[in-house]
């Protein structure tokens, strides 16, 4: 999760491929044009803020098993709050 958030906070390049096809008399698709381009996705301010907050939080210090337990705990709390609303 942190790696993805960091990438979004930093900005990244994406290769985009656009293909155009023609159809021949027999109905077969034939590739007529292929265009490759690289697009830059700029840094996201919200991702920068979230990354900086999470980097120093308790979550960043937890191991995989601890994170799984925390996830389960939070899901249980969410279900309880949904039941109370009904």
Beta strands, then each sheet from edge to edge (+ up, - down):
strand 1: 12-23
strand 2: 29-41
sheet 1: 1+ 2-
end
